[in-house]
């Protein structure tokens, strides 16, 4: 269980064999990484178990695939966390 202040905040970690994704493109990349025997890094969110947002070969590639230039990963992650906490 993640603490309240981290809930829904994205973070980067090593890929696990049990990682899955609802997005077709990301699921396909995960299966390619499995077939090729690559380790890789994934972007996931606190409070959401086993659902991968992005997968790449290195941490820098993960950051580059989701964060626009001129913004740090931390700023981006805090902004995305705010969307998860919104009540509709």
HELIX and SHEET records of a PDB file:
HELIX    1   1 UNK A    4  UNK A    6  5                                   3    
HELIX    2   2 UNK A   24  UNK A   36  1                                  13    
HELIX    3   3 UNK A   59  UNK A   66  1                                   8    
HELIX    4   4 UNK A   73  UNK A   84  1                                  12    
SHEET    1   A 3 UNK A  10  UNK A  14  0                                        
SHEET    2   A 3 UNK A  41  UNK A  45 -1                                        
SHEET    3   A 3 UNK A  54  UNK A  56 -1                                        
END                                                                             
